[in-house]
Amino acid sequence: MQSNEVNNNKLIDDSIILIVDDEPINATVIEGLLASHFKTHTINCGEEVMSVCDSIKPDLILLDVMLGSMSGLDVCKELKAHPSYKDIPVIFITAIMDQEDQNQCWQAGAVDFVTKPVYGVTLLNRVTAHLTLKKQADLLKQQTQQDSLTGLKNRRSLNTTLTQNLLLAKRHSQALSVLMIDIDWFKQYNDQLGHQQGDNCLIKVATEIKNSINRPTDTTIRYGGEEFLCILPDTDIQGAQFIAHKLLANIKNLAIKHPTTESGIVSISVGSATLSDHKNFTPENLINSADTALYQAKQQGRNRCVCIIATSE
């Protein structure tokens, strides 16, 4: 039993709790109960919740039902409709709790509620329980969305990750670029050296791409076979071109021997697509545009990059 408690404590260490309450004294009391156990952040209105989630990425939200112009129920519904935040557990805090109020909390998407006045032990236990469940679910999700060979995210995670980045790019009017990367003449590499060596090559290339695309907000995915895809938020076409050339140079510097190429080493081709505006774009638009650019790079002789502005068609 003690071992399980230790594991749970490790699981929820450094969790971030967002407290949303328009009564300063209530927010102060709640923060005082939790601050010694978790990282806390407090705001006083519902309209700020989405932008704060963008910046601090909370693990759990404590939400007062009775806020100002935007009620806690409406905030919760907005969170649950957003692909980036729908899995964040929301615990309502309220002084009014008849059966109808409880039903509205559940219907809005809450996982639990606590009544005012808040009792410290009850609040801490409920927060800890829901954080533990959330972290366990996140761990399972991570395992199902990870490529077993390279350790990168797998294609199953692509649509969710790219959709989230598109939404953020639109909200903040920022650029977004996608790189499609393919190892040149990889079938011939496998045919000559065998699949074990092929797997070793994939691991080395994947590791170098991951190390080169190293901002916390960037995402590297094994798209399939010898293809990789990188999602680069807040990156315009010039930035994407810089990253693409960096990748070409870094893979070349690995000097992985390839017996059937003119250079004698493994190289890559890169196709880059950058969001041109924020209307009518889907993940498929960006991926198709990057794939078109990759095709052009291969047609032009491989071991190069082609960077284009994405189209929404």
N, C-alpha and C positions, 0 to 999 in steps of 0.2 A: 504494500500500500504506500509506504514511504517512497519507494522507487518511482511509482507512478506520479506522485505529487512533485518529485524533483523534475521528472521529465516534462510535466505540464508547465512548471515554472520556467524551465528553459525554453519551452515552446512559445510562451507569450512574453518573454523578456523583450524590452524595447518596443512594445506595442504602443500605438498612438491612439489616444481617445480624443475625439472631437466632442466638446460639450456645447450645446446650443440652447441658451436660455436668456431671455430678455430681462430677467431680474438679477442684478449684479450680486445680491446677497446669496441667491440660490446657486449661481454659478461658482461663487467663491467657496461655498460649503462643499459642493460636489467635487470641485477641483482639489480641495484640501483632503478629502477622503481618498482620492485616487492618486495624487501626485507622487506619493512615496513608492507607488507600485508600478506606475506607467508614465509614459510621456503624455501630457495633456495640452490641449489647445482649446481656448474658449472664444466663442463669438456670440453676439446677442440678437441676430436676426436671420430669418430663413433665407433671405435673398442672397446671402453670402456663402451659403453652404457649398454650392457646386464649385465656385471658384476656389474656395479653401480646400476642397477635396482634390482639385487639380494640383495644388501646391504641396500639401502635406500628406496626402494619401492615407487617411486614417484607417485603422483596423476595426474600429467600432465607433458608433455615434450614439451619444446620449442626447435625446431630443425632447424639448419641452413641447407638449401638445399646443398650449396656448401661447403663441408668439404674437407678433404684430400683424402687419398687413398680409403676411404669408404664414398660414398655420403650419404647425409641425406635421399634420397629416398630409398637407399638400407637398411639403418638402420631402417626406418619405416616399410619396408616390412618384415624385420627379426622380429621386435617387433610384428607385426600383425600375424605372423605365430607361435608365441609362446603362449601356453595356459595360462601362468601366466601373460603375459603383453599385450595381444591382446586388452584388454578393456581400456588401458591407452590412454587418448586422446592425440594426437600429433598435435601441431600447428607448421606449417613451417614458418620460417623467411627467406625471400629472397629479393634480390634486382632485380632479373629478374622475371618478371611476365607477359608474354604474355599468350595467350589462351592455347597454347600447354603445357607451364610450369604448369599452373593451373590444366590441365587435369592430368598431371603426379603426382601432389600432391594428388589429389583425388584418383587416381588409386592406389597409394601407401598405402592409408588408413588414410590420414590426416583428421581431423575434421574441420580444418580452416587454414588460413595462414594470416600473416601480412607482409607488405612490408617495406623494409628499405628506408629511415630512419624511425625508429620505433617511433611512437607517443605514449606517455605515457598513455593518457586516453583511446585510442583505444586498446592498448595492455592490460591494466588492465581490461577493460570491457569484452574483448573477453576471457581472462583467467578466470575471475570470472564466466562468463556465462557457459563455458564448465566444470569448476569445479563443479558448482551447479548441472548440468545435470548428471555428473559422480557420485557425492555423492548420488543423488536421486536414480539413477540406482543401486548403490551399496546397498542402504538401502532396496530397493525392492527385490533385489537378496538375501540379507540376510534373509529377512522375508520368502521367498519361500524355503530357504534351512535350516530352523530352525525347530526342532522338537517341537511341541506345548506343549507337556507334560513336557519334561525335560529341554528345553531350549538349548540342545546341537544341533550341526549340524545334519541334517538328512541324510538319505541314498542318496538322490538326489545330495548332494554335494560331495559324496565319490569319484567318478571317476575323477572329475576335481582336487580335492585336492590331491589325491594320485598320479595322473599323474604329477602334478607340483612338488611334492616332489621327484618323481623318476628322473625327468629331472635335478633337482638341485643336487641330489646325484650323478648322472652320471657326471655332469659338474665338480663337485668339488671332485670326487672320494671319497665320504663319505659313511659311512654305513647308512642303513635305516632299521628300524624295524617296524613291525605291530603287535599289540596285538589284539586278538579276545577274548572277555570276555562274559561269560554267567552266569546268576544267577542260582545257583543249585536248582533243584526241584521247579521251579517257578510255574508250572501248579498246583502242589499240594498246594502251598501257596495260589494261587487264589481260588482254590476249597474250601479250609478250611476257608479263611478269607474274601473272596469276592473281587470284582474288584476294589473297592475304596481303600481298604487297599493295593491291588496289585499296584495301581498307586502310592500310597504314598511310597511304597517300591522302586519302579523304580526311583522316584524323589530323594530319599535319596541316593541310590546307584550311580545314575548318578552324583549327586553333589559331592560325595566323590571321584569318579573317576576323575572328572574334577579338583578338588582341588589337587589331588595327581599327576596328569599329568599336571604340572603347568608351563612349559617353554613356552615362547611366540610362539615358533615355533612348538610346539606339537598341535595335533588336536584330539579331542574326538568326536565321532559320535555315535548316536543311530542307530545301524545297522538294528534293527527290533525287535519287541517284547521285550524280556528280554536280547537281545544281544547288546553289545557295541563294538566299534572298535577304537583303538588308533593308530595314526600315529606318529612315533617318529623319526624325522630326526637326522642324525649324532649320531646314537645309535647302538652300536654293540651288539652281542649276550649276552655279560656279562652285559651291561647296560640294555638291555631288561629284562634279568632275575632279576636284582635288582629291576626294576620298577614293574615287575609282583609280586614278593614277597612283595613289599611295598603295592600293591593293596590288596593282600590276607589279610595282617595284618590289613590294615585300614578298610576294609569291615567287618572283624571279630570284630573289636573294636566298630563298630556301634551297635553291639548287638541287631539287629532287630530280634524279636522273630519269629521263624518258628516252628509251632506245629508238623510237620511231619518228622523232621530230627533228627538224633541221637544227634547232638550237641545242638539242640534246637534254633539255630540262623541261620540267612541267611548267606550263603557263596557263593563264585564264583569259577569258573574254568577259567583258562587263557591259551590260546594257542598263542605262539609267533613265528613269522617268521622273520628272518633277511636276508637282501640282501647279497648274497655271492659274486657276481660279478656284473658288469654293462653291461652285454650283454643279449639281447633278453628278458629282464624282462618286464612284463606288470603289471598293477594293479591286473588283475585277477590271475597272478602267485602268487603274494604275499598274496592275500586274501585266495586263495585256500590252500596255505601252512600253513597260520595261522589257518585256519579252520581244517586242518588235525591235527595240534598240539593240538587244543582245543578238538577234538574228542579223542585223546590219553589221555589227562588229565581226561576226563570224564570216559573213559574206565578203568583208573587206580584208580578210586574211588572218583573223584571230590574233590573240595576244595584244588586244587593244580595247579601248572603251568607246562607246557611242552614247552621248547624253542628249536627251530630247525633252521637250515640253510635252507632258501627257495630254491626251485628248479624252473627252468624256464620251466618245462614241465606241 
